[in-house]
Amino acid sequence: MAQVAIRESPIGGLGLFTREGLAEGEAVREFVLGREVTRNEPLRPELGELPEHCPLIDGRFYLVGPPERHLNHSCDPNCYLRFGPERIEVVARRSIAADDELTLDYLINNAGGDSWPCQCGAARCRGETSHSFFTLPEGIQREYLPLLAPWFRKSHALELAHLTESHAEPVASGRLLTLACLGAAVASAGDLLMLWVANSLRPELGLPEPGPAVLWVGCLLGVAGIPLYAAGYRAVSRIASADSRAVARLIALAGAGAAGLGTLIHGLTAALIHAEVGSGAAGRPPLEAVGSWGSGIVALWAAAAILVLAASAAVLVCGLRTPALPRWWGWLNPVFATLALAGIGATNELGRAFLVPAAPNLAHLVFFAASLAAVGALRRSVGAPAVGRPNGAW
């Protein structure tokens, strides 16, 4: 470890100075964490334990002892903290001459707090410094990106995604979700037209007679709209990729499979409705009719349901463990949205005739619209000042 000294600092208070020259990338010394500061074990000011000695690391405050507690902030620091599997090291960002003060940028690995006036004296001193990495200019965020701790990268993966992806990537994701919303709206309209034809055979509903082309228009709308769900799931997988690539692949593959099966089911359903209308048989509730069409169509429905269930479970997991996403997003997955819509429709006969069987496509419209809103909220949150300063100057 390098020899250091604690002296009066031009930045303010005491600072940590090196007694010897240091090369870029050299480990200066170990950054030793003391005890965790908690409500049950608070700071003891009478022993010189102060809030500014307590960095926030992976969601916990730790008391740092001398000499490392005297590492001052600089907007252009000459050191950073390198988090290894067994210890934390203070590492030189560039060559440092003997007797220079060692500094850190407190905003690295920090994501919340109030601003404070900075007097570090660096050429790029920010003056009023906010206590969040995401308030830094994007160029500095990119400069600091390799210095971020693994736990910070994991906790804020989605906020950091814009630093590694191309500029066109978020725009493309929004377009894919918009396309999927359009597809779900078109497919839902197709569902309702086909259900009009099927339910017109039920005199108790008193529906007007549909024209001869209504069934095939509804079929074409669904066959054209449902394949676009694959694009929506692809966009959702990009959201999930910041949390887990395995989860992202599951969402993309299950969603694409469900879109393919859904398209096939929609077309087959139109053909079966056409046959039932042509037979002159009395009308039946839609779900009862599906059950009577044989095991083949039921098996397709079951396979599609399993794929949507898998994608929805992955979305829920991603939503629950990704703090950057709105909490409601994961709960608006296709399965939960389908159950909610079906529950509403089940309260009356007209709802059971139209809303319940159309719920899967309507649920996808809700889900893709929610995903589009979640992506927008996420983008707006990146760079927004956080509220509430962490305990201490870190």
NORCOR-V675624 format. One record per residue. RES is the residue in one small letter. SS is DSSP state (A for helix, B for strand, O for the rest). OMEGA is omega in whole degrees, 0 to 359 (999 if undefined). D_LAST is the distance of its C-alpha to the last C-alpha in whole Angstrom. Layout:
res & ss & omega & d_last
RES & SS & OMEGA & D_LAST
RES & SS & OMEGA & D_LAST
This chain:
res & ss & omega & d_last
m & O & 179 & 24
a & O & 176 & 23
q & O & 183 & 24
v & B & 178 & 21
a & B & 176 & 21
i & B & 182 & 19
r & B & 171 & 20
e & B & 184 & 19
s & O & 175 & 17
p & O & 178 & 19
i & O & 181 & 15
g & O & 178 & 15
g & O & 179 & 15
l & B & 178 & 15
g & B & 180 & 15
l & B & 185 & 16
f & B & 177 & 19
t & B & 178 & 21
r & O & 185 & 25
e & O & 177 & 26
g & O & 183 & 26
l & B & 178 & 24
a & O & 176 & 26
e & O & 179 & 24
g & O & 181 & 23
e & O & 175 & 23
a & B & 185 & 21
v & B & 179 & 20
r & B & 178 & 19
e & B & 177 & 18
f & O & 188 & 14
v & O & 177 & 15
l & B & 174 & 14
g & B & 182 & 15
r & B & 175 & 16
e & B & 179 & 15
v & B & 182 & 14
t & O & 178 & 16
r & O & 179 & 19
n & O & 178 & 21
e & O & 185 & 19
p & O & 175 & 17
l & O & 178 & 15
r & O & 184 & 18
p & A & 181 & 18
e & A & 177 & 21
l & A & 179 & 20
g & O & 179 & 17
e & O & 186 & 14
l & O & 179 & 12
p & A & 182 & 9
e & A & 177 & 7
h & A & 189 & 8
c & B & 175 & 7
p & B & 175 & 5
l & B & 183 & 7
i & B & 179 & 10
d & O & 175 & 13
g & O & 181 & 12
r & B & 176 & 12
f & B & 178 & 10
y & B & 176 & 11
l & B & 179 & 11
v & B & 182 & 11
g & O & 177 & 14
p & O & 6 & 15
p & O & 188 & 16
e & A & 181 & 13
r & A & 181 & 10
h & A & 173 & 12
l & O & 182 & 10
n & B & 177 & 10
h & B & 169 & 8
s & O & 176 & 12
c & O & 173 & 13
d & O & 191 & 16
p & O & 176 & 14
n & O & 178 & 17
c & B & 171 & 15
y & B & 179 & 13
l & B & 177 & 13
r & B & 183 & 16
f & B & 177 & 16
g & O & 181 & 20
p & O & 185 & 22
e & O & 181 & 22
r & O & 178 & 19
i & B & 181 & 16
e & B & 169 & 17
v & B & 186 & 15
v & B & 180 & 18
a & B & 177 & 19
r & O & 181 & 19
r & O & 178 & 22
s & O & 182 & 24
i & B & 181 & 23
a & O & 176 & 25
a & O & 180 & 26
d & O & 174 & 24
d & O & 176 & 21
e & B & 177 & 18
l & B & 184 & 15
t & B & 175 & 12
l & B & 168 & 10
d & O & 184 & 9
y & O & 181 & 5
l & O & 175 & 8
i & O & 181 & 9
n & O & 178 & 10
n & O & 186 & 8
a & B & 177 & 10
g & O & 175 & 10
g & O & 180 & 9
d & O & 178 & 11
s & O & 175 & 11
w & B & 179 & 11
p & B & 182 & 13
c & O & 178 & 13
q & O & 185 & 15
c & O & 178 & 15
g & O & 179 & 18
a & O & 180 & 18
a & O & 180 & 21
r & O & 178 & 19
c & O & 185 & 17
r & O & 179 & 16
g & O & 175 & 16
e & B & 187 & 15
t & B & 176 & 12
s & O & 187 & 11
h & O & 177 & 8
s & B & 176 & 10
f & A & 188 & 12
f & A & 173 & 15
t & A & 178 & 15
l & O & 172 & 15
p & O & 185 & 19
e & A & 180 & 21
g & A & 178 & 22
i & A & 175 & 18
q & A & 179 & 17
r & A & 178 & 20
e & A & 183 & 20
y & A & 186 & 16
l & A & 180 & 18
p & A & 184 & 19
l & A & 185 & 16
l & O & 179 & 15
a & O & 179 & 15
p & A & 181 & 18
w & A & 179 & 16
f & A & 177 & 14
r & A & 182 & 18
k & A & 183 & 20
s & A & 186 & 18
h & O & 186 & 18
a & A & 183 & 21
l & A & 178 & 23
e & A & 182 & 20
l & A & 186 & 20
a & A & 183 & 24
h & A & 180 & 25
l & A & 183 & 23
t & A & 180 & 26
e & O & 178 & 29
s & O & 181 & 31
h & A & 184 & 31
a & A & 186 & 35
e & A & 180 & 33
p & A & 177 & 32
v & A & 180 & 35
a & A & 179 & 37
s & A & 178 & 35
g & A & 179 & 36
r & A & 179 & 39
l & A & 179 & 40
l & A & 176 & 39
t & A & 178 & 41
l & A & 180 & 44
a & A & 176 & 44
c & A & 178 & 44
l & A & 179 & 47
g & A & 181 & 48
a & A & 178 & 47
a & A & 179 & 49
v & A & 180 & 52
a & A & 178 & 52
s & A & 176 & 52
a & A & 177 & 55
g & A & 176 & 57
d & A & 184 & 57
l & A & 177 & 58
l & A & 178 & 61
m & A & 178 & 62
l & A & 175 & 61
w & A & 180 & 64
v & A & 182 & 66
a & A & 183 & 66
n & A & 178 & 66
s & O & 177 & 69
l & O & 182 & 71
r & O & 185 & 70
p & A & 183 & 72
e & A & 180 & 71
l & A & 177 & 68
g & O & 182 & 70
l & O & 175 & 68
p & O & 181 & 70
e & O & 178 & 71
p & O & 177 & 69
g & O & 184 & 71
p & O & 183 & 71
a & O & 187 & 69
v & A & 182 & 66
l & A & 185 & 65
w & A & 172 & 65
v & A & 177 & 63
g & A & 178 & 60
c & A & 182 & 61
l & A & 179 & 60
l & A & 180 & 57
g & A & 181 & 55
v & A & 178 & 56
a & A & 187 & 55
g & A & 187 & 51
i & A & 178 & 50
p & A & 180 & 50
l & A & 176 & 47
y & A & 179 & 45
a & A & 178 & 44
a & A & 178 & 43
g & A & 178 & 40
y & A & 177 & 40
r & A & 178 & 39
a & A & 179 & 36
v & A & 179 & 35
s & A & 177 & 35
r & A & 175 & 32
i & A & 184 & 30
a & A & 185 & 30
s & A & 177 & 30
a & O & 178 & 26
d & O & 182 & 26
s & O & 178 & 29
r & A & 178 & 32
a & A & 177 & 34
v & A & 180 & 34
a & A & 179 & 34
r & A & 179 & 37
l & A & 181 & 39
i & A & 183 & 38
a & A & 184 & 40
l & A & 179 & 43
a & A & 179 & 43
g & A & 179 & 43
a & A & 178 & 46
g & A & 179 & 48
a & A & 178 & 48
a & A & 179 & 49
g & A & 179 & 52
l & A & 179 & 53
g & A & 178 & 53
t & A & 179 & 55
l & A & 180 & 57
i & A & 181 & 57
h & A & 180 & 58
g & A & 179 & 61
l & A & 179 & 62
t & A & 177 & 62
a & A & 180 & 64
a & A & 180 & 67
l & A & 175 & 67
i & A & 179 & 67
h & A & 180 & 70
a & A & 181 & 72
e & A & 178 & 71
v & A & 181 & 72
g & A & 182 & 75
s & A & 181 & 77
g & O & 181 & 77
a & O & 178 & 75
a & O & 181 & 74
g & O & 178 & 70
r & O & 173 & 68
p & O & 187 & 64
p & A & 183 & 62
l & A & 176 & 60
e & A & 179 & 64
a & A & 179 & 65
v & A & 180 & 62
g & A & 182 & 63
s & A & 184 & 67
w & O & 175 & 66
g & O & 185 & 66
s & A & 182 & 64
g & A & 181 & 63
i & A & 177 & 61
v & A & 178 & 59
a & A & 177 & 58
l & A & 177 & 57
w & A & 181 & 55
a & A & 180 & 54
a & A & 179 & 52
a & A & 180 & 50
a & A & 179 & 49
i & A & 180 & 48
l & A & 178 & 46
v & A & 177 & 44
l & A & 179 & 43
a & A & 179 & 42
a & A & 181 & 40
s & A & 178 & 39
a & A & 179 & 38
a & A & 178 & 35
v & A & 180 & 34
l & A & 179 & 33
v & A & 180 & 31
c & A & 181 & 29
g & A & 183 & 29
l & A & 184 & 28
r & A & 176 & 25
t & O & 186 & 24
p & O & 184 & 21
a & O & 182 & 21
l & O & 174 & 25
p & O & 185 & 27
r & O & 184 & 28
w & O & 188 & 31
w & O & 183 & 32
g & A & 182 & 32
w & A & 178 & 35
l & A & 177 & 37
n & O & 186 & 38
p & A & 182 & 42
v & A & 180 & 43
f & A & 178 & 41
a & A & 177 & 42
t & A & 181 & 46
l & A & 180 & 46
a & A & 180 & 45
l & A & 179 & 48
a & A & 178 & 50
g & A & 177 & 50
i & A & 182 & 50
g & A & 184 & 53
a & O & 184 & 55
t & O & 180 & 56
n & O & 187 & 59
e & A & 181 & 61
l & A & 177 & 60
g & A & 178 & 57
r & A & 181 & 58
a & A & 185 & 60
f & O & 188 & 58
l & A & 182 & 54
v & A & 180 & 54
p & A & 179 & 55
a & A & 186 & 53
a & A & 182 & 50
p & A & 179 & 49
n & A & 176 & 49
l & A & 178 & 48
a & A & 177 & 45
h & A & 175 & 44
l & A & 178 & 44
v & A & 184 & 41
f & A & 182 & 39
f & A & 176 & 39
a & A & 178 & 39
a & A & 179 & 36
s & A & 178 & 34
l & A & 178 & 35
a & A & 180 & 33
a & A & 178 & 30
v & A & 178 & 30
g & A & 179 & 30
a & A & 179 & 27
l & A & 180 & 25
r & A & 180 & 25
r & A & 182 & 25
s & A & 181 & 21
v & O & 181 & 20
g & O & 178 & 18
a & O & 180 & 18
p & O & 177 & 16
a & O & 182 & 14
v & O & 177 & 15
g & O & 182 & 13
r & O & 176 & 9
p & O & 180 & 7
n & O & 178 & 8
g & O & 186 & 6
a & O & 182 & 4
w & O & 999 & 0
